[in-house]
């Protein structure tokens, strides 16, 4: 995201105010970085977010080639999964999030999506378990109300 923001923000304004902060939740731990920047005059925050999608934390880098590889390797489109959700007001406030865990209804079926980041040092068993841990609360809620 830092590179994406650098294309649209005032020179020197992009700052990483938090790098890889560890946040613990009931079922997973996340590393979260906070990046800020002053959008250049004449450019809307909404346009910046749209041009920055999909998020680099989902695609990998370099983003353009990573997106091409995802399209080549994955047999189905992701739909809402790993897409960007935006909330924006007329006065310039904007918040966005990446849908890294999603539940999709199609007819009488529900589809639950979740995943993890694969790197050269990943072990498939650990990545599979991480995915189960991430979608666990969604699955538990569905099972409790079935």
C-alpha positions as CSV (number, residue, x, y, z in Angstrom):
1,X,0.0,0.0,0.0
2,X,2.9,2.4,0.7
3,X,3.9,2.2,-3.0
4,X,0.3,2.7,-4.1
5,X,-0.1,5.7,-1.9
6,X,3.2,7.2,-3.1
7,X,1.6,7.6,-6.5
8,X,-1.2,9.8,-5.3
9,X,0.0,11.6,-2.1
10,X,2.1,14.7,-1.7
11,X,5.8,14.1,-1.9
12,X,7.3,13.0,1.4
13,X,3.9,12.7,3.1
14,X,3.6,8.9,3.1
15,X,4.6,7.6,6.5
16,X,4.5,4.2,8.1
17,X,3.3,5.1,11.6
18,X,3.2,1.5,12.8
19,X,5.1,-1.4,11.3
20,X,4.1,-5.0,11.9
21,X,2.3,-4.3,15.2
22,X,1.2,-7.6,16.8
23,X,-2.5,-7.8,17.5
24,X,-4.0,-10.9,19.1
25,X,-7.5,-12.0,18.7
26,X,-9.3,-15.1,20.1
27,X,-8.5,-17.3,17.2
28,X,-5.5,-15.7,15.4
29,X,-2.7,-13.2,15.7
30,X,-2.3,-10.5,13.0
31,X,0.6,-8.2,12.1
32,X,-0.8,-4.8,11.3
33,X,1.0,-1.8,9.8
34,X,-0.5,1.7,9.6
35,X,0.4,3.8,6.6
36,X,-0.7,7.5,6.2
37,X,-0.3,10.1,3.6
38,X,-1.7,13.4,2.5
39,X,-3.6,13.0,-0.8
40,X,-2.4,15.4,-3.4
41,X,-4.7,18.3,-4.4
42,X,-7.3,17.4,-7.0
43,X,-7.3,13.7,-6.2
44,X,-10.0,12.1,-4.1
45,X,-9.3,9.5,-1.4
46,X,-11.9,7.3,-3.1
47,X,-10.0,7.3,-6.3
48,X,-6.8,6.5,-4.5
49,X,-8.4,3.4,-2.8
50,X,-9.9,2.2,-6.0
51,X,-6.6,2.5,-7.9
52,X,-4.8,0.7,-5.1
53,X,-7.1,-2.3,-5.2
54,X,-6.6,-5.2,-4.9
55,X,-4.5,-4.7,-1.7
56,X,-0.9,-5.8,-1.9
57,X,-1.3,-7.8,1.3
58,X,-3.6,-10.1,-0.7
59,X,-1.8,-10.2,-4.0
60,X,1.9,-10.1,-3.1
61,X,4.5,-8.2,-5.0
62,X,5.2,-7.0,-7.6
63,X,1.4,-6.5,-7.6
64,X,0.8,-6.4,-11.4
65,X,2.6,-9.7,-12.0
66,X,1.2,-11.3,-8.8
67,X,-2.4,-10.5,-10.0
68,X,-1.6,-12.1,-13.4
69,X,-0.3,-15.2,-11.7
70,X,-3.4,-15.5,-9.4
71,X,-5.6,-15.3,-12.5
72,X,-3.6,-18.0,-14.2
73,X,-3.5,-20.4,-11.2
74,X,-6.9,-20.0,-9.5
75,X,-9.7,-21.9,-11.3
76,X,-12.5,-19.6,-10.1
77,X,-12.9,-15.8,-9.6
78,X,-12.6,-14.7,-6.0
79,X,-15.8,-12.7,-6.0
80,X,-16.1,-10.6,-2.8
81,X,-13.3,-12.7,-1.2
82,X,-10.2,-10.5,-0.9
83,X,-12.0,-7.6,-2.4
84,X,-12.0,-4.1,-0.9
85,X,-14.9,-2.7,1.1
86,X,-15.2,1.1,1.4
87,X,-17.3,3.5,3.6
88,X,-17.0,7.1,2.6
89,X,-18.7,10.4,3.5
90,X,-19.1,13.6,1.5
91,X,-16.6,15.5,3.7
92,X,-13.7,13.3,2.7
93,X,-13.7,10.6,5.5
94,X,-12.9,7.2,4.1
95,X,-12.4,3.8,5.7
96,X,-11.6,0.6,3.8
97,X,-11.1,-3.0,4.7
98,X,-10.1,-6.1,2.8
99,X,-12.6,-9.0,2.9
100,X,-10.2,-11.7,4.0
101,X,-12.9,-13.8,5.5
102,X,-16.2,-13.9,3.8
103,X,-19.5,-15.7,3.7
104,X,-21.4,-15.8,0.4
105,X,-25.0,-17.0,-0.2
106,X,-25.9,-18.5,-3.6
107,X,-29.4,-19.9,-3.7
108,X,-29.7,-22.4,-0.8
109,X,-25.9,-22.8,-0.4
110,X,-23.5,-20.8,1.8
111,X,-19.8,-20.5,0.8
112,X,-17.2,-19.6,3.4
113,X,-13.9,-18.2,2.1
114,X,-10.6,-17.7,4.0
115,X,-6.9,-18.1,3.4
116,X,-3.4,-17.2,4.5
117,X,-0.3,-15.7,3.1
118,X,1.9,-18.2,1.2
119,X,5.7,-17.5,1.1
120,X,8.7,-19.5,0.1
121,X,9.1,-20.6,3.7
122,X,5.5,-21.7,4.2
123,X,4.6,-25.2,5.2
124,X,1.2,-26.3,3.7
125,X,0.1,-28.0,6.9
126,X,0.6,-24.9,9.0
127,X,-1.1,-22.7,6.3
128,X,-4.1,-25.1,6.1
129,X,-4.4,-25.0,9.9
130,X,-4.2,-21.2,9.9
131,X,-7.0,-21.0,7.4
132,X,-9.2,-23.3,9.6
133,X,-8.4,-21.1,12.6
134,X,-9.4,-18.0,10.7
135,X,-12.7,-19.2,9.5
136,X,-13.4,-21.2,12.7
137,X,-15.6,-18.5,14.3
138,X,-17.7,-18.2,11.2
139,X,-18.2,-21.9,11.0
140,X,-19.0,-22.2,14.7
141,X,-21.7,-19.4,14.4
142,X,-23.2,-21.2,11.4
143,X,-23.2,-24.6,13.2
144,X,-24.8,-23.0,16.3
145,X,-27.7,-21.6,14.3
146,X,-28.3,-24.6,12.0
